[in-house]
Amino acid sequence: MKTRHLLSNTFGLLLLGGAVSFSGLSHAAPQTMIVAGGCFWCVESDFEAVQGVSDVVSGYIGGDTENPTYKQVSSGKTGHFEAVEIHFDDDVVSLKALADYFWKTIDPTDAEGQFCDKGSPYKTAMFYQNAEQKAVFDASLAKVINTKPFKNDVVTEILPATTFYPAEEYHQSYYTKNPLHYAYYRASCGRDNKLERLWGEVASKKYH
């Protein structure tokens, strides 16, 4: 993961697409969505200010080692992704809206990692927890493939969720605890510049 950082820790609020109902997913809050988008500091900061999101937890998913440490995961030997668990109220923001937003916060064409972070822990994925979530994620992926403004193939996987292990406390809300360091990392890693080249916009700027 190396060094990381923040563009700003001042956030505005914006409703993502309104509340959309999905069978089996729209009756009660809270819900959770698990995604991997490279550096979990950045994914956490991109989602935490979205209206309807109550919490975003950085952690690890997909590997074989129980209760892995950051050092173990970053070695690339455990098979885990750096990921986040997003807690949200689906009466305020839908799973579909969050899934569609996710794509524009990552480079879905990079099979080696994300931006300046390379290796298996930094690859992208969406982790479904039930059949309804898989259907939403599959539909969102199909929409991206059909409308993407770039030529390269989308390589982000949609995978069944396994045990999600929260990361060490110092990683949680890192962008607010260490804003200068986070800001330096994000800028030097070129995350937002690459997103703008891919998508023509940086979706998370709505919240920064």
Residue pairs with C-beta under 8 A, 6 or more apart in sequence:
1 39
1 41
1 70
1 74
1 82
1 117
1 121
1 122
2 116
2 117
2 185
3 181
3 184
3 185
3 188
4 39
4 41
4 42
4 174
4 181
4 182
4 185
4 186
4 189
5 41
5 175
5 178
5 179
5 180
5 181
5 182
5 183
5 184
5 185
5 186
5 187
5 188
6 45
6 175
6 176
6 178
6 179
6 180
6 181
6 182
6 183
6 186
7 183
7 186
7 187
7 192
7 208
8 183
8 208
9 175
9 176
9 179
10 208
11 48
11 49
11 207
11 208
12 49
12 206
12 207
12 208
13 49
13 51
13 207
14 50
14 51
14 206
14 207
15 51
15 52
15 92
15 93
16 50
16 51
16 52
16 93
16 94
16 97
16 98
16 100
16 101
17 93
17 94
17 96
17 97
17 100
18 94
18 97
19 26
19 52
19 90
19 91
19 92
19 93
19 94
20 26
20 94
20 96
20 97
21 94
22 90
22 94
22 95
22 96
22 132
22 136
23 132
24 130
24 132
25 31
25 90
25 95
25 132
25 133
25 136
26 90
26 91
26 94
28 90
29 88
29 89
29 90
29 91
29 92
30 54
30 87
30 88
30 89
30 90
31 87
31 88
31 89
31 90
31 95
32 85
32 86
32 87
32 88
32 129
33 85
33 86
33 88
33 95
33 98
33 99
33 126
33 133
34 61
34 83
34 84
34 85
34 86
34 126
34 127
34 129
34 161
34 164
35 43
35 83
35 84
35 86
35 102
35 124
35 125
35 126
35 127
36 43
36 61
36 62
36 81
36 82
36 83
36 84
36 123
36 124
36 125
36 126
36 127
37 43
37 46
37 84
37 102
37 105
37 106
37 114
37 124
38 82
38 106
38 113
38 114
38 115
38 117
38 122
38 123
38 124
38 191
39 82
39 114
39 115
39 117
39 122
39 185
39 189
39 191
40 58
40 59
40 82
40 83
40 84
40 167
40 171
41 58
41 171
41 174
41 175
41 182
41 185
42 105
42 175
42 186
42 191
43 56
43 58
43 83
43 84
43 105
44 56
44 57
44 58
44 84
44 172
44 173
44 174
44 175
45 175
45 182
45 204
45 208
46 105
46 203
46 204
46 207
47 53
47 56
47 84
47 86
47 98
47 101
47 105
48 55
48 56
48 173
49 207
49 208
50 88
50 93
50 98
50 101
50 207
51 92
51 93
52 88
52 89
52 90
52 91
52 92
52 93
53 86
53 87
53 88
53 93
53 98
54 87
54 88
54 89
55 86
55 87
56 84
56 85
56 86
56 87
57 84
57 85
57 87
57 164
57 166
57 167
57 172
58 82
58 83
58 84
58 166
58 167
58 171
58 172
58 174
59 83
59 84
59 85
59 164
59 165
59 166
59 167
60 68
60 73
60 78
60 80
60 81
60 82
60 83
60 121
60 164
60 165
60 167
61 80
61 81
61 83
61 127
61 161
61 162
61 163
61 164
61 165
62 79
62 80
62 81
62 83
62 125
62 127
62 159
62 162
63 73
63 78
63 79
63 80
63 81
64 78
64 79
65 72
65 78
65 79
65 80
66 163
66 165
67 165
68 78
68 80
68 165
69 168
70 167
70 168
70 171
72 78
73 80
73 82
73 121
74 119
74 121
76 119
76 120
76 121
79 120
80 121
80 165
81 120
81 121
81 122
81 123
81 125
82 121
82 122
82 167
83 125
83 127
83 164
85 164
85 166
86 98
88 95
88 98
95 133
95 136
96 136
96 139
96 140
99 126
99 136
99 137
99 140
100 140
100 143
101 203
102 126
102 140
103 140
103 144
103 156
104 195
104 199
104 201
104 202
104 203
105 195
105 203
105 204
106 114
106 124
106 156
106 195
107 114
107 115
107 124
107 194
107 195
107 198
108 124
108 144
108 154
108 155
108 156
109 150
109 152
109 153
109 154
109 155
109 198
110 123
110 124
110 155
111 123
111 155
112 118
112 119
112 123
113 119
113 120
113 121
113 122
113 123
114 122
114 123
114 124
114 191
115 189
115 190
115 191
115 194
116 188
116 189
116 190
117 189
123 157
124 155
124 156
124 157
125 156
125 157
125 158
125 159
126 137
126 140
126 141
126 156
126 157
126 158
126 159
127 159
127 160
127 161
127 162
127 164
128 134
128 137
128 158
128 159
128 160
128 161
129 161
134 158
134 160
137 158
138 158
141 154
141 156
141 158
144 154
145 154
148 154
149 198
149 199
149 200
150 198
166 172
170 177
174 182
175 182
186 192
192 202
192 204
192 205
195 201
195 202
195 203
196 202
